[in-house]
Amino acid sequence: MKHYTYGNDEIEVTFDERKCCHAAHCFKELPDVFDGDFDPPIRPDNAPVEEIIRVVEMCPSSALTYKSLNSSFPDEQAPESNQAIMSPRSPLFIRGDLNLKNEGQMHRIALCRCGASKSKPFCDGSHFKIKFNGPAQAEFDEIVECESTGPVKLTPVSNGPVAFSGKLTFTSRNNKIQYCREKGAICRCGASENKPFCDAKHRDIDFTTD
């Protein structure tokens, strides 16, 4: 897997292929800076630092991150609230004050929920290849809101879901709040009938992963 860092006097940008879900915002928005076909693949001198920050923070997976090198701007800050965005046929996009086991603090993550990623728990775009048809959300009986602030701990369970603890709001793509939970388990085998939550179907299909 590719992992590289490039910078100038102002900013350092890192790419981690393990986390890349191929949303492609980077090279669509700033092709003069981000293009894997060039050497180097990240050229931070080719755009204002404000534009680079804007595009890096568009990356839904933390495959791209940045670091301030001269204190003229802060490093990326966690959003004010923790949000899991549910979309049909897609990974679960989570933004917030996140701590993923063995990865440390993150602000953005794209969790595989089709079961086919070779980079679990991260999405690697395999949902396109297998034509994953998972719905956007479960059918909630009632809308439950909360102040979804504070840290959220994410723990992949061996051969099972990703457990979470901490306040997390689940929303649709149009930011309509659907549900808020302080703990739960997110399906990553693709078989749950209560997506995005786990209903233990991973046991029925003999799902295996770290």
DRENMILO-883018 format. One record per residue (C-alpha): x, y, z. Coordinates in Angstrom, 2 decimals. Layout:
<pts>
+---------+---------+---------+
|       x |       y |       z |
+---------+---------+---------+
|       X |       Y |       Z |
...
+---------+---------+---------+
</pts>
This chain:
<pts>
+---------+---------+---------+
|       x |       y |       z |
+---------+---------+---------+
|    0.00 |    0.00 |    0.00 |
|    1.24 |    3.49 |   -0.86 |
|    2.07 |    5.84 |    1.98 |
|    3.88 |    9.11 |    1.34 |
|    4.28 |   12.65 |    2.64 |
|    5.19 |   15.81 |    0.76 |
|    5.42 |   19.39 |    1.97 |
|    6.81 |   22.88 |    1.60 |
|    7.54 |   25.65 |    4.10 |
|    3.86 |   25.95 |    5.05 |
|    2.13 |   22.58 |    4.92 |
|    2.82 |   18.86 |    4.96 |
|    0.32 |   16.55 |    3.24 |
|    0.20 |   12.78 |    3.79 |
|   -1.54 |   10.11 |    1.73 |
|   -2.37 |    6.67 |    3.20 |
|   -3.73 |    4.28 |    0.57 |
|   -5.12 |    1.87 |    3.19 |
|   -7.82 |    4.40 |    4.01 |
|   -8.65 |    5.54 |    0.49 |
|  -12.24 |    4.93 |   -0.63 |
|  -11.62 |    6.52 |   -4.06 |
|  -14.07 |    9.39 |   -3.66 |
|  -11.71 |   11.27 |   -6.02 |
|  -12.38 |   14.75 |   -4.64 |
|   -8.65 |   15.46 |   -4.51 |
|   -7.69 |   15.18 |   -8.15 |
|  -11.04 |   16.46 |   -9.38 |
|  -10.75 |   19.63 |   -7.28 |
|   -6.96 |   20.21 |   -7.47 |
|   -5.40 |   18.11 |  -10.24 |
|   -2.28 |   20.31 |  -10.24 |
|   -1.63 |   19.24 |   -6.64 |
|   -3.02 |   15.69 |   -6.42 |
|   -2.33 |   13.18 |   -9.19 |
|   -0.89 |    9.71 |   -8.65 |
|    0.35 |    9.59 |  -12.23 |
|    2.89 |   12.35 |  -11.51 |
|    6.15 |   12.22 |   -9.62 |
|    5.77 |   13.44 |   -6.97 |
|    2.06 |   12.60 |   -6.65 |
|    1.45 |   15.50 |   -4.23 |
|    2.79 |   18.93 |   -5.23 |
|    1.83 |   21.43 |   -2.51 |
|    3.58 |   24.35 |   -4.23 |
|    0.97 |   24.29 |   -7.00 |
|   -1.91 |   25.83 |   -5.03 |
|   -2.53 |   28.23 |   -2.13 |
|   -2.42 |   26.50 |    1.24 |
|   -6.05 |   27.46 |    1.92 |
|   -7.15 |   25.54 |   -1.18 |
|   -5.11 |   22.50 |   -0.22 |
|   -6.67 |   22.46 |    3.25 |
|  -10.16 |   22.80 |    1.77 |
|   -9.66 |   19.83 |   -0.53 |
|   -7.89 |   17.63 |    2.03 |
|  -10.79 |   18.15 |    4.43 |
|  -13.18 |   17.10 |    1.64 |
|  -11.55 |   13.65 |    1.72 |
|  -14.14 |   11.52 |    3.55 |
|  -11.72 |    8.83 |    4.69 |
|   -8.58 |   10.49 |    6.14 |
|   -6.56 |    8.98 |    3.31 |
|   -5.38 |   12.58 |    3.00 |
|   -4.31 |   14.54 |    6.08 |
|   -2.29 |   17.71 |    6.59 |
|   -0.04 |   19.32 |    9.17 |
|    0.88 |   22.96 |    9.67 |
|    4.63 |   23.58 |    9.48 |
|    4.91 |   27.27 |   10.42 |
|    2.00 |   27.94 |   12.81 |
|    0.30 |   30.28 |   10.32 |
|   -2.78 |   28.05 |   10.48 |
|   -3.89 |   25.29 |   12.89 |
|   -3.79 |   21.59 |   12.25 |
|   -7.13 |   20.03 |   11.37 |
|   -9.66 |   20.29 |   14.20 |
|  -12.42 |   17.83 |   15.04 |
|  -15.92 |   18.91 |   13.93 |
|  -18.21 |   20.32 |   16.61 |
|  -20.42 |   17.23 |   16.44 |
|  -19.99 |   13.57 |   15.53 |
|  -21.93 |   12.53 |   12.45 |
|  -22.34 |    9.27 |   10.54 |
|  -23.69 |    9.89 |    7.04 |
|  -25.78 |    7.09 |    5.56 |
|  -25.95 |    6.74 |    1.77 |
|  -27.28 |    3.88 |   -0.37 |
|  -24.72 |    1.55 |   -1.96 |
|  -21.89 |    3.34 |   -0.15 |
|  -19.64 |    3.07 |    2.90 |
|  -20.58 |    4.75 |    6.17 |
|  -18.92 |    8.16 |    6.26 |
|  -18.15 |    9.32 |    9.81 |
|  -16.78 |   12.70 |   10.88 |
|  -16.04 |   13.76 |   14.41 |
|  -13.72 |   13.36 |   17.37 |
|  -12.89 |    9.75 |   16.51 |
|  -10.45 |    7.24 |   17.93 |
|  -10.07 |    4.04 |   15.93 |
|   -8.37 |    1.12 |   17.64 |
|   -4.74 |    0.75 |   16.51 |
|   -5.01 |    3.95 |   14.42 |
|   -5.42 |    6.67 |   17.06 |
|   -7.26 |    9.94 |   16.60 |
|   -9.01 |   10.63 |   13.31 |
|  -11.54 |   13.21 |   12.16 |
|  -12.81 |   11.45 |    9.04 |
|  -13.33 |    7.79 |    8.19 |
|  -15.11 |    5.74 |    5.52 |
|  -16.11 |    2.41 |    7.05 |
|  -16.67 |   -0.55 |    4.74 |
|  -20.19 |   -1.91 |    5.07 |
|  -20.34 |   -4.19 |    2.02 |
|  -17.97 |   -6.79 |    3.50 |
|  -15.72 |   -6.94 |    0.45 |
|  -12.98 |   -4.38 |    1.23 |
|   -9.45 |   -5.74 |    1.34 |
|   -8.51 |   -2.94 |    3.72 |
|  -11.10 |   -3.44 |    6.47 |
|  -12.35 |   -1.64 |    8.46 |
|  -11.70 |    0.99 |    5.78 |
|  -13.63 |    1.16 |    2.51 |
|  -11.44 |    0.55 |   -0.56 |
|  -14.13 |    1.03 |   -3.21 |
|  -15.01 |   -2.67 |   -3.47 |
|  -18.72 |   -1.85 |   -3.16 |
|  -18.54 |   -0.67 |   -6.78 |
|  -17.05 |   -3.97 |   -7.96 |
|  -19.57 |   -6.20 |   -6.19 |
|  -22.48 |   -3.85 |   -6.97 |
|  -23.37 |   -3.52 |   -3.31 |
|  -27.03 |   -2.57 |   -3.00 |
|  -27.30 |   -1.81 |    0.71 |
|  -29.97 |    0.74 |    1.64 |
|  -29.04 |    4.10 |    3.09 |
|  -30.54 |    3.56 |    6.50 |
|  -32.61 |    1.48 |    8.82 |
|  -36.27 |    2.31 |    9.31 |
|  -36.33 |    4.06 |   12.67 |
|  -39.59 |    4.14 |   14.63 |
|  -38.76 |    7.57 |   15.99 |
|  -36.20 |   10.31 |   15.48 |
|  -33.88 |   10.59 |   18.45 |
|  -31.60 |   13.64 |   18.77 |
|  -28.77 |   14.41 |   21.18 |
|  -25.76 |   16.66 |   21.62 |
|  -23.32 |   14.43 |   19.75 |
|  -20.13 |   15.92 |   21.13 |
|  -17.10 |   14.39 |   22.81 |
|  -14.85 |   11.51 |   21.76 |
|  -16.15 |    8.43 |   19.95 |
|  -14.21 |    5.18 |   20.27 |
|  -14.40 |    2.77 |   17.31 |
|  -13.35 |   -0.85 |   17.86 |
|  -13.43 |   -3.45 |   15.06 |
|  -14.62 |   -6.78 |   16.47 |
|  -12.88 |   -9.85 |   15.08 |
|  -15.19 |  -11.53 |   12.52 |
|  -17.89 |   -9.03 |   13.44 |
|  -19.03 |   -5.39 |   13.43 |
|  -17.32 |   -2.16 |   14.39 |
|  -18.40 |   -1.33 |   17.94 |
|  -18.63 |    2.31 |   18.98 |
|  -18.99 |    4.14 |   22.26 |
|  -19.61 |    7.88 |   22.46 |
|  -22.41 |   10.06 |   21.12 |
|  -22.85 |    9.61 |   17.37 |
|  -25.64 |   11.06 |   15.23 |
|  -26.72 |    9.10 |   12.15 |
|  -27.97 |   11.30 |    9.32 |
|  -29.03 |   11.03 |    5.70 |
|  -27.11 |   12.71 |    2.89 |
|  -29.32 |   15.80 |    3.18 |
|  -28.31 |   16.13 |    6.86 |
|  -31.71 |   15.02 |    8.14 |
|  -31.14 |   13.61 |   11.63 |
|  -32.39 |   10.08 |   11.94 |
|  -30.98 |    8.69 |   15.17 |
|  -28.47 |    9.37 |   17.92 |
|  -26.81 |    6.65 |   19.96 |
|  -24.16 |    6.63 |   22.67 |
|  -23.02 |    3.11 |   21.85 |
|  -23.75 |    0.39 |   19.35 |
|  -22.34 |   -1.84 |   16.60 |
|  -22.01 |   -0.95 |   12.91 |
|  -22.45 |   -3.72 |   10.32 |
|  -19.42 |   -4.40 |    8.14 |
|  -20.32 |   -7.81 |    6.67 |
|  -22.97 |   -6.41 |    4.31 |
|  -25.68 |   -8.84 |    5.39 |
|  -27.47 |   -7.01 |    8.21 |
|  -31.15 |   -6.34 |    7.66 |
|  -30.94 |   -3.39 |   10.06 |
|  -28.19 |   -1.37 |    8.33 |
|  -26.20 |    0.55 |    9.33 |
|  -26.40 |   -1.41 |   12.59 |
|  -25.32 |   -5.01 |   13.15 |
|  -28.01 |   -7.68 |   13.63 |
|  -25.54 |  -10.59 |   14.04 |
|  -25.96 |  -11.84 |   10.44 |
|  -22.15 |  -12.04 |   10.26 |
|  -22.46 |  -15.29 |   12.21 |
|  -24.89 |  -16.80 |    9.69 |
|  -22.64 |  -16.06 |    6.72 |
|  -19.37 |  -17.02 |    8.47 |
|  -17.93 |  -13.54 |    7.96 |
|  -14.20 |  -13.42 |    8.70 |
|  -11.95 |  -10.42 |    9.23 |
|   -9.58 |   -9.02 |   11.80 |
+---------+---------+---------+
</pts>
